[in-house]
């Protein structure tokens, strides 16, 4: 990564979050959004892509646990974001588990690490073909759950992250809280944003905070994360009752 790319910031597309990150993600970095199921990780990554596409940037959505049509439908019905139209305009490319090369690999008994290597090769070829500015990987834990050795897991995570850094793509990668896998994924990231839910009196509040960001000062506050018809936004208020 060059000094110039390190200084350049990329807007997250989520109102209020860039302020917490002191200006957004660094260009060409790998950024993890982490949290339990239902905390908004898919919306986070989709909004990041939508913001880029609306600015004319090329974006890529890599899905490991379902077909792309699920996200397309969810974002259209929830927020009115027409991902099909972005695909037609060449601003969004999907890579998902329905890709023929991955289906072929899953149809035979092979080691999980070999499947990950196949996935990595597929993703790298797609990146070289499309040359995206932004990438979102949804539910990366689906790739790594079968890896039993922590050493091998650490190496494979670094290998996948290295693909994005090599091509200077700004990426957002979501990971769920399963069997401590999130900790391993977070360790290799340039930044980690934690999404959660907090009981405040009788109310259930969504929350967000920046756990780490290499090379940058960040806000140390936990703030309210709001999801409305317009998408996701970070509010200035704390989710905790005063």
C-alpha positions as protocol buffer text, in pm:
chain_id: "A"
residue {
  index: 1
  type: UNK
  ca { x: 0 y: 0 z: 0 }
}
residue {
  index: 2
  type: UNK
  ca { x: 142 y: 340 z: -93 }
}
residue {
  index: 3
  type: UNK
  ca { x: 163 y: 637 z: 143 }
}
residue {
  index: 4
  type: UNK
  ca { x: -85 y: 816 z: -80 }
}
residue {
  index: 5
  type: UNK
  ca { x: -347 y: 542 z: -51 }
}
residue {
  index: 6
  type: UNK
  ca { x: -300 y: 526 z: 327 }
}
residue {
  index: 7
  type: UNK
  ca { x: -394 y: 894 z: 355 }
}
residue {
  index: 8
  type: UNK
  ca { x: -700 y: 869 z: 133 }
}
residue {
  index: 9
  type: UNK
  ca { x: -1029 y: 804 z: 312 }
}
residue {
  index: 10
  type: UNK
  ca { x: -1336 y: 621 z: 182 }
}
residue {
  index: 11
  type: UNK
  ca { x: -1679 y: 722 z: 309 }
}
residue {
  index: 12
  type: UNK
  ca { x: -1875 y: 440 z: 470 }
}
residue {
  index: 13
  type: UNK
  ca { x: -2209 y: 567 z: 339 }
}
residue {
  index: 14
  type: UNK
  ca { x: -2353 y: 541 z: 692 }
}
residue {
  index: 15
  type: UNK
  ca { x: -2441 y: 883 z: 837 }
}
residue {
  index: 16
  type: UNK
  ca { x: -2259 y: 947 z: 1165 }
}
residue {
  index: 17
  type: UNK
  ca { x: -2009 y: 662 z: 1129 }
}
residue {
  index: 18
  type: UNK
  ca { x: -1738 y: 852 z: 938 }
}
residue {
  index: 19
  type: UNK
  ca { x: -1720 y: 1094 z: 1230 }
}
residue {
  index: 20
  type: UNK
  ca { x: -1651 y: 802 z: 1467 }
}
residue {
  index: 21
  type: UNK
  ca { x: -1378 y: 680 z: 1227 }
}
residue {
  index: 22
  type: UNK
  ca { x: -1222 y: 1026 z: 1202 }
}
residue {
  index: 23
  type: UNK
  ca { x: -1306 y: 1050 z: 831 }
}
residue {
  index: 24
  type: UNK
  ca { x: -1399 y: 701 z: 706 }
}
residue {
  index: 25
  type: UNK
  ca { x: -1205 y: 388 z: 615 }
}
residue {
  index: 26
  type: UNK
  ca { x: -853 y: 414 z: 474 }
}
residue {
  index: 27
  type: UNK
  ca { x: -845 y: 334 z: 104 }
}
residue {
  index: 28
  type: UNK
  ca { x: -734 y: -22 z: 27 }
}
residue {
  index: 29
  type: UNK
  ca { x: -794 y: -156 z: 379 }
}
residue {
  index: 30
  type: UNK
  ca { x: -981 y: -461 z: 506 }
}
residue {
  index: 31
  type: UNK
  ca { x: -1253 y: -365 z: 754 }
}
residue {
  index: 32
  type: UNK
  ca { x: -1455 y: -609 z: 963 }
}
residue {
  index: 33
  type: UNK
  ca { x: -1808 y: -549 z: 1089 }
}
residue {
  index: 34
  type: UNK
  ca { x: -1878 y: -793 z: 1369 }
}
residue {
  index: 35
  type: UNK
  ca { x: -2185 y: -886 z: 1571 }
}
residue {
  index: 36
  type: UNK
  ca { x: -2445 y: -1146 z: 1655 }
}
residue {
  index: 37
  type: UNK
  ca { x: -2722 y: -1247 z: 1418 }
}
residue {
  index: 38
  type: UNK
  ca { x: -2974 y: -969 z: 1353 }
}
residue {
  index: 39
  type: UNK
  ca { x: -2751 y: -675 z: 1450 }
}
residue {
  index: 40
  type: UNK
  ca { x: -2745 y: -528 z: 1097 }
}
residue {
  index: 41
  type: UNK
  ca { x: -2422 y: -656 z: 942 }
}
residue {
  index: 42
  type: UNK
  ca { x: -2572 y: -729 z: 598 }
}
residue {
  index: 43
  type: UNK
  ca { x: -2741 y: -387 z: 588 }
}
residue {
  index: 44
  type: UNK
  ca { x: -2410 y: -224 z: 687 }
}
residue {
  index: 45
  type: UNK
  ca { x: -2218 y: -384 z: 402 }
}
residue {
  index: 46
  type: UNK
  ca { x: -2495 y: -335 z: 148 }
}
residue {
  index: 47
  type: UNK
  ca { x: -2521 y: 36 z: 235 }
}
residue {
  index: 48
  type: UNK
  ca { x: -2143 y: 68 z: 196 }
}
residue {
  index: 49
  type: UNK
  ca { x: -2172 y: -76 z: -157 }
}
residue {
  index: 50
  type: UNK
  ca { x: -2480 y: 128 z: -246 }
}
residue {
  index: 51
  type: UNK
  ca { x: -2305 y: 451 z: -142 }
}
residue {
  index: 52
  type: UNK
  ca { x: -2011 y: 370 z: -368 }
}
residue {
  index: 53
  type: UNK
  ca { x: -2229 y: 271 z: -664 }
}
residue {
  index: 54
  type: UNK
  ca { x: -2428 y: 594 z: -633 }
}
residue {
  index: 55
  type: UNK
  ca { x: -2097 y: 779 z: -673 }
}
residue {
  index: 56
  type: UNK
  ca { x: -2017 y: 584 z: -989 }
}
residue {
  index: 57
  type: UNK
  ca { x: -1771 y: 346 z: -824 }
}
residue {
  index: 58
  type: UNK
  ca { x: -1755 y: -22 z: -919 }
}
residue {
  index: 59
  type: UNK
  ca { x: -1862 y: -248 z: -635 }
}
residue {
  index: 60
  type: UNK
  ca { x: -1866 y: -621 z: -565 }
}
residue {
  index: 61
  type: UNK
  ca { x: -2077 y: -825 z: -322 }
}
residue {
  index: 62
  type: UNK
  ca { x: -1938 y: -1167 z: -226 }
}
residue {
  index: 63
  type: UNK
  ca { x: -2192 y: -1395 z: -57 }
}
residue {
  index: 64
  type: UNK
  ca { x: -2088 y: -1716 z: 116 }
}
residue {
  index: 65
  type: UNK
  ca { x: -2409 y: -1845 z: 273 }
}
residue {
  index: 66
  type: UNK
  ca { x: -2702 y: -1776 z: 37 }
}
residue {
  index: 67
  type: UNK
  ca { x: -2792 y: -1670 z: -314 }
}
residue {
  index: 68
  type: UNK
  ca { x: -2754 y: -1308 z: -420 }
}
residue {
  index: 69
  type: UNK
  ca { x: -3125 y: -1274 z: -497 }
}
residue {
  index: 70
  type: UNK
  ca { x: -3195 y: -1284 z: -121 }
}
residue {
  index: 71
  type: UNK
  ca { x: -2997 y: -965 z: -59 }
}
residue {
  index: 72
  type: UNK
  ca { x: -3137 y: -802 z: -375 }
}
residue {
  index: 73
  type: UNK
  ca { x: -3493 y: -861 z: -252 }
}
residue {
  index: 74
  type: UNK
  ca { x: -3421 y: -755 z: 107 }
}
residue {
  index: 75
  type: UNK
  ca { x: -3258 y: -425 z: 10 }
}
residue {
  index: 76
  type: UNK
  ca { x: -3529 y: -338 z: -244 }
}
residue {
  index: 77
  type: UNK
  ca { x: -3822 y: -407 z: -9 }
}
residue {
  index: 78
  type: UNK
  ca { x: -3659 y: -254 z: 301 }
}
residue {
  index: 79
  type: UNK
  ca { x: -3491 y: 57 z: 160 }
}
residue {
  index: 80
  type: UNK
  ca { x: -3581 y: 88 z: -208 }
}
residue {
  index: 81
  type: UNK
  ca { x: -3221 y: 19 z: -318 }
}
residue {
  index: 82
  type: UNK
  ca { x: -3241 y: -136 z: -664 }
}
residue {
  index: 83
  type: UNK
  ca { x: -2939 y: -365 z: -681 }
}
residue {
  index: 84
  type: UNK
  ca { x: -3064 y: -528 z: -1003 }
}
residue {
  index: 85
  type: UNK
  ca { x: -3041 y: -189 z: -1173 }
}
residue {
  index: 86
  type: UNK
  ca { x: -2687 y: -139 z: -1041 }
}
residue {
  index: 87
  type: UNK
  ca { x: -2590 y: -477 z: -1185 }
}
residue {
  index: 88
  type: UNK
  ca { x: -2735 y: -378 z: -1525 }
}
residue {
  index: 89
  type: UNK
  ca { x: -2533 y: -54 z: -1517 }
}
residue {
  index: 90
  type: UNK
  ca { x: -2212 y: -243 z: -1439 }
}
residue {
  index: 91
  type: UNK
  ca { x: -2176 y: -78 z: -1099 }
}
residue {
  index: 92
  type: UNK
  ca { x: -2236 y: -394 z: -893 }
}
residue {
  index: 93
  type: UNK
  ca { x: -2115 y: -751 z: -943 }
}
residue {
  index: 94
  type: UNK
  ca { x: -2228 y: -1047 z: -732 }
}
residue {
  index: 95
  type: UNK
  ca { x: -2011 y: -1348 z: -651 }
}
residue {
  index: 96
  type: UNK
  ca { x: -2201 y: -1614 z: -455 }
}
residue {
  index: 97
  type: UNK
  ca { x: -2212 y: -1983 z: -370 }
}
residue {
  index: 98
  type: UNK
  ca { x: -2422 y: -2056 z: -678 }
}
residue {
  index: 99
  type: UNK
  ca { x: -2114 y: -1992 z: -895 }
}
residue {
  index: 100
  type: UNK
  ca { x: -2060 y: -2310 z: -1101 }
}
residue {
  index: 101
  type: UNK
  ca { x: -1693 y: -2344 z: -1003 }
}
residue {
  index: 102
  type: UNK
  ca { x: -1780 y: -2347 z: -632 }
}
residue {
  index: 103
  type: UNK
  ca { x: -2079 y: -2578 z: -678 }
}
residue {
  index: 104
  type: UNK
  ca { x: -1846 y: -2825 z: -844 }
}
residue {
  index: 105
  type: UNK
  ca { x: -1608 y: -2812 z: -550 }
}
residue {
  index: 106
  type: UNK
  ca { x: -1888 y: -2862 z: -298 }
}
residue {
  index: 107
  type: UNK
  ca { x: -2021 y: -3166 z: -484 }
}
residue {
  index: 108
  type: UNK
  ca { x: -1714 y: -3374 z: -395 }
}
residue {
  index: 109
  type: UNK
  ca { x: -1544 y: -3451 z: -66 }
}
residue {
  index: 110
  type: UNK
  ca { x: -1246 y: -3217 z: -33 }
}
residue {
  index: 111
  type: UNK
  ca { x: -1065 y: -3057 z: 258 }
}
residue {
  index: 112
  type: UNK
  ca { x: -1219 y: -2727 z: 380 }
}
residue {
  index: 113
  type: UNK
  ca { x: -887 y: -2552 z: 320 }
}
residue {
  index: 114
  type: UNK
  ca { x: -900 y: -2659 z: -47 }
}
residue {
  index: 115
  type: UNK
  ca { x: -1248 y: -2511 z: -82 }
}
residue {
  index: 116
  type: UNK
  ca { x: -1120 y: -2183 z: 64 }
}
residue {
  index: 117
  type: UNK
  ca { x: -832 y: -2183 z: -184 }
}
residue {
  index: 118
  type: UNK
  ca { x: -1082 y: -2235 z: -468 }
}
residue {
  index: 119
  type: UNK
  ca { x: -1293 y: -1951 z: -332 }
}
residue {
  index: 120
  type: UNK
  ca { x: -987 y: -1726 z: -308 }
}
residue {
  index: 121
  type: UNK
  ca { x: -889 y: -1802 z: -670 }
}
residue {
  index: 122
  type: UNK
  ca { x: -1243 y: -1732 z: -789 }
}
residue {
  index: 123
  type: UNK
  ca { x: -1258 y: -1401 z: -600 }
}
residue {
  index: 124
  type: UNK
  ca { x: -916 y: -1291 z: -725 }
}
residue {
  index: 125
  type: UNK
  ca { x: -1008 y: -1363 z: -1087 }
}
residue {
  index: 126
  type: UNK
  ca { x: -1333 y: -1167 z: -1045 }
}
residue {
  index: 127
  type: UNK
  ca { x: -1145 y: -873 z: -890 }
}
residue {
  index: 128
  type: UNK
  ca { x: -895 y: -868 z: -1176 }
}
residue {
  index: 129
  type: UNK
  ca { x: -1183 y: -881 z: -1425 }
}
residue {
  index: 130
  type: UNK
  ca { x: -1411 y: -620 z: -1266 }
}
residue {
  index: 131
  type: UNK
  ca { x: -1153 y: -400 z: -1086 }
}
residue {
  index: 132
  type: UNK
  ca { x: -1396 y: -291 z: -811 }
}
residue {
  index: 133
  type: UNK
  ca { x: -1335 y: 3 z: -578 }
}
residue {
  index: 134
  type: UNK
  ca { x: -1539 y: -150 z: -294 }
}
residue {
  index: 135
  type: UNK
  ca { x: -1612 y: -508 z: -186 }
}
residue {
  index: 136
  type: UNK
  ca { x: -1848 y: -651 z: 74 }
}
residue {
  index: 137
  type: UNK
  ca { x: -1819 y: -1012 z: 191 }
}
residue {
  index: 138
  type: UNK
  ca { x: -2132 y: -1126 z: 373 }
}
residue {
  index: 139
  type: UNK
  ca { x: -2090 y: -1389 z: 647 }
}
residue {
  index: 140
  type: UNK
  ca { x: -1728 y: -1489 z: 602 }
}
residue {
  index: 141
  type: UNK
  ca { x: -1761 y: -1735 z: 891 }
}
residue {
  index: 142
  type: UNK
  ca { x: -1935 y: -1976 z: 652 }
}
residue {
  index: 143
  type: UNK
  ca { x: -1598 y: -2025 z: 482 }
}
residue {
  index: 144
  type: UNK
  ca { x: -1394 y: -2093 z: 795 }
}
residue {
  index: 145
  type: UNK
  ca { x: -1618 y: -2286 z: 1037 }
}
residue {
  index: 146
  type: UNK
  ca { x: -1480 y: -2627 z: 933 }
}
residue {
  index: 147
  type: UNK
  ca { x: -1115 y: -2530 z: 996 }
}
residue {
  index: 148
  type: UNK
  ca { x: -1012 y: -2695 z: 1322 }
}
residue {
  index: 149
  type: UNK
  ca { x: -654 y: -2570 z: 1355 }
}
residue {
  index: 150
  type: UNK
  ca { x: -626 y: -2211 z: 1479 }
}
residue {
  index: 151
  type: UNK
  ca { x: -289 y: -2177 z: 1310 }
}
residue {
  index: 152
  type: UNK
  ca { x: -430 y: -2284 z: 973 }
}
residue {
  index: 153
  type: UNK
  ca { x: -735 y: -2062 z: 1028 }
}
residue {
  index: 154
  type: UNK
  ca { x: -514 y: -1760 z: 1097 }
}
residue {
  index: 155
  type: UNK
  ca { x: -314 y: -1831 z: 780 }
}
residue {
  index: 156
  type: UNK
  ca { x: -620 y: -1876 z: 559 }
}
residue {
  index: 157
  type: UNK
  ca { x: -783 y: -1556 z: 689 }
}
residue {
  index: 158
  type: UNK
  ca { x: -463 y: -1364 z: 614 }
}
residue {
  index: 159
  type: UNK
  ca { x: -452 y: -1520 z: 265 }
}
residue {
  index: 160
  type: UNK
  ca { x: -807 y: -1407 z: 183 }
}
residue {
  index: 161
  type: UNK
  ca { x: -754 y: -1058 z: 328 }
}
residue {
  index: 162
  type: UNK
  ca { x: -428 y: -1035 z: 135 }
}
residue {
  index: 163
  type: UNK
  ca { x: -616 y: -1064 z: -196 }
}
residue {
  index: 164
  type: UNK
  ca { x: -806 y: -741 z: -125 }
}
residue {
  index: 165
  type: UNK
  ca { x: -500 y: -553 z: -2 }
}
residue {
  index: 166
  type: UNK
  ca { x: -296 y: -667 z: -304 }
}
residue {
  index: 167
  type: UNK
  ca { x: -555 y: -515 z: -540 }
}
residue {
  index: 168
  type: UNK
  ca { x: -597 y: -200 z: -326 }
}
residue {
  index: 169
  type: UNK
  ca { x: -970 y: -259 z: -279 }
}
residue {
  index: 170
  type: UNK
  ca { x: -1151 y: -112 z: 22 }
}
residue {
  index: 171
  type: UNK
  ca { x: -1343 y: -402 z: 171 }
}
residue {
  index: 172
  type: UNK
  ca { x: -1605 y: -459 z: 440 }
}
residue {
  index: 173
  type: UNK
  ca { x: -1629 y: -813 z: 575 }
}
residue {
  index: 174
  type: UNK
  ca { x: -1905 y: -928 z: 807 }
}
residue {
  index: 175
  type: UNK
  ca { x: -1855 y: -1198 z: 1067 }
}
residue {
  index: 176
  type: UNK
  ca { x: -2093 y: -1347 z: 1322 }
}
residue {
  index: 177
  type: UNK
  ca { x: -2020 y: -1438 z: 1682 }
}
residue {
  index: 178
  type: UNK
  ca { x: -1970 y: -1814 z: 1644 }
}
residue {
  index: 179
  type: UNK
  ca { x: -1725 y: -2035 z: 1836 }
}
residue {
  index: 180
  type: UNK
  ca { x: -1475 y: -1751 z: 1877 }
}
residue {
  index: 181
  type: UNK
  ca { x: -1423 y: -1729 z: 1501 }
}
residue {
  index: 182
  type: UNK
  ca { x: -1506 y: -1359 z: 1509 }
}
residue {
  index: 183
  type: UNK
  ca { x: -1201 y: -1293 z: 1730 }
}
residue {
  index: 184
  type: UNK
  ca { x: -971 y: -1461 z: 1477 }
}
residue {
  index: 185
  type: UNK
  ca { x: -1119 y: -1265 z: 1186 }
}
residue {
  index: 186
  type: UNK
  ca { x: -1106 y: -936 z: 1378 }
}
residue {
  index: 187
  type: UNK
  ca { x: -737 y: -987 z: 1459 }
}
residue {
  index: 188
  type: UNK
  ca { x: -638 y: -976 z: 1091 }
}
residue {
  index: 189
  type: UNK
  ca { x: -847 y: -669 z: 1001 }
}
residue {
  index: 190
  type: UNK
  ca { x: -734 y: -309 z: 961 }
}
residue {
  index: 191
  type: UNK
  ca { x: -1043 y: -190 z: 1146 }
}
residue {
  index: 192
  type: UNK
  ca { x: -1322 y: -354 z: 1345 }
}
residue {
  index: 193
  type: UNK
  ca { x: -1669 y: -213 z: 1403 }
}
residue {
  index: 194
  type: UNK
  ca { x: -1886 y: -394 z: 1656 }
}
residue {
  index: 195
  type: UNK
  ca { x: -2264 y: -399 z: 1623 }
}
residue {
  index: 196
  type: UNK
  ca { x: -2485 y: -510 z: 1909 }
}
residue {
  index: 197
  type: UNK
  ca { x: -2807 y: -482 z: 2104 }
}
residue {
  index: 198
  type: UNK
  ca { x: -2836 y: -329 z: 2449 }
}
residue {
  index: 199
  type: UNK
  ca { x: -3125 y: -337 z: 2697 }
}
residue {
  index: 200
  type: UNK
  ca { x: -3188 y: 20 z: 2816 }
}
residue {
  index: 201
  type: UNK
  ca { x: -3469 y: 2 z: 3068 }
}
residue {
  index: 202
  type: UNK
  ca { x: -3757 y: -162 z: 2883 }
}
residue {
  index: 203
  type: UNK
  ca { x: -3614 y: -72 z: 2542 }
}
residue {
  index: 204
  type: UNK
  ca { x: -3390 y: -275 z: 2314 }
}
residue {
  index: 205
  type: UNK
  ca { x: -3140 y: -44 z: 2145 }
}
residue {
  index: 206
  type: UNK
  ca { x: -2905 y: -124 z: 1859 }
}
residue {
  index: 207
  type: UNK
  ca { x: -2550 y: -15 z: 1933 }
}
residue {
  index: 208
  type: UNK
  ca { x: -2224 y: 49 z: 1747 }
}
residue {
  index: 209
  type: UNK
  ca { x: -1867 y: 121 z: 1848 }
}
residue {
  index: 210
  type: UNK
  ca { x: -1524 y: 118 z: 1684 }
}
residue {
  index: 211
  type: UNK
  ca { x: -1313 y: -155 z: 1844 }
}
residue {
  index: 212
  type: UNK
  ca { x: -995 y: -74 z: 1654 }
}
residue {
  index: 213
  type: UNK
  ca { x: -860 y: 112 z: 1354 }
}
residue {
  index: 214
  type: UNK
  ca { x: -496 y: 89 z: 1260 }
}
residue {
  index: 215
  type: UNK
  ca { x: -324 y: 423 z: 1202 }
}
residue {
  index: 216
  type: UNK
  ca { x: -612 y: 646 z: 1308 }
}
residue {
  index: 217
  type: UNK
  ca { x: -770 y: 805 z: 1610 }
}
residue {
  index: 218
  type: UNK
  ca { x: -1134 y: 700 z: 1658 }
}
residue {
  index: 219
  type: UNK
  ca { x: -1427 y: 776 z: 1884 }
}
residue {
  index: 220
  type: UNK
  ca { x: -1429 y: 569 z: 2205 }
}
residue {
  index: 221
  type: UNK
  ca { x: -1804 y: 609 z: 2249 }
}
residue {
  index: 222
  type: UNK
  ca { x: -2078 y: 350 z: 2216 }
}
residue {
  index: 223
  type: UNK
  ca { x: -2360 y: 507 z: 2014 }
}
residue {
  index: 224
  type: UNK
  ca { x: -2712 y: 423 z: 1906 }
}
residue {
  index: 225
  type: UNK
  ca { x: -2744 y: 256 z: 1567 }
}
residue {
  index: 226
  type: UNK
  ca { x: -3070 y: 340 z: 1393 }
}
residue {
  index: 227
  type: UNK
  ca { x: -3226 y: 145 z: 1104 }
}
residue {
  index: 228
  type: UNK
  ca { x: -3512 y: 321 z: 925 }
}
residue {
  index: 229
  type: UNK
  ca { x: -3670 y: 322 z: 578 }
}
residue {
  index: 230
  type: UNK
  ca { x: -3365 y: 521 z: 461 }
}
residue {
  index: 231
  type: UNK
  ca { x: -3114 y: 265 z: 585 }
}
residue {
  index: 232
  type: UNK
  ca { x: -2867 y: 269 z: 870 }
}
residue {
  index: 233
  type: UNK
  ca { x: -2742 y: 575 z: 1061 }
}
residue {
  index: 234
  type: UNK
  ca { x: -2538 y: 636 z: 1377 }
}
residue {
  index: 235
  type: UNK
  ca { x: -2694 y: 874 z: 1628 }
}
residue {
  index: 236
  type: UNK
  ca { x: -2492 y: 1093 z: 1863 }
}
residue {
  index: 237
  type: UNK
  ca { x: -2671 y: 959 z: 2169 }
}
residue {
  index: 238
  type: UNK
  ca { x: -2558 y: 671 z: 2390 }
}
residue {
  index: 239
  type: UNK
  ca { x: -2775 y: 357 z: 2401 }
}
residue {
  index: 240
  type: UNK
  ca { x: -2739 y: 356 z: 2778 }
}
residue {
  index: 241
  type: UNK
  ca { x: -2989 y: 547 z: 2990 }
}
residue {
  index: 242
  type: UNK
  ca { x: -2836 y: 844 z: 3168 }
}
